[in-house]
Amino acid sequence: MSSQTTVIDGRLSKGEIFDVLRNQRRRFVLQYLKRRGEPVELGDLATQVAAWEYRTPCEKVTSEQRKRVYTTLQQTHLPRMAEANIIEYDSDSGLIQPTTRTKDLSIYLEIVPGSELPWREYYLSLGAVSCALCAAVWGNVYPFTVLPDVAWAMLISVSFTVSAAIHIYYEQNMRLGDLEVPPELDLE
């Protein structure tokens, strides 16, 4: 997305949203805005983002760290997010506030730490294993003939149900704004 992005009917494509949000600092801005739920001052925002980036309490953020974050937020990140209507940014007053679009963006952000398997790949794998299991049961392949067919069907059903319940529980803690710190920092 370039600085010439146009918002048609108040909507951005998924590609444009991902382009804006691929930057960690912008995700930190959203985290802070969603937690606060009200307009914030650029100075406060810069201090908190610097604290997350440098993994230090807000009180220990140096003036150099804060200034570095403040400057890039003011000159680059906030104007770009405002252009996409993800936030409202008044450069004169230094106030930033969420828009109706801000809260909807978390559905586009799946935080997958390190070597962890994304849920979509997990379900694809579980489906493939289930299909192979069904084929083995249907083809009367030993040892899959030891249990009745209904037991295998029950095993598959329970596997998907338990997986979905774990996924729901896990996802509740992975949304921007739901935790004190951004999900990508909480996992490390």
Order of alpha helices (4+ residues) and beta strands (2+ residues): alpha-alpha-beta-alpha-alpha-alpha-beta-beta-alpha-alpha-alpha
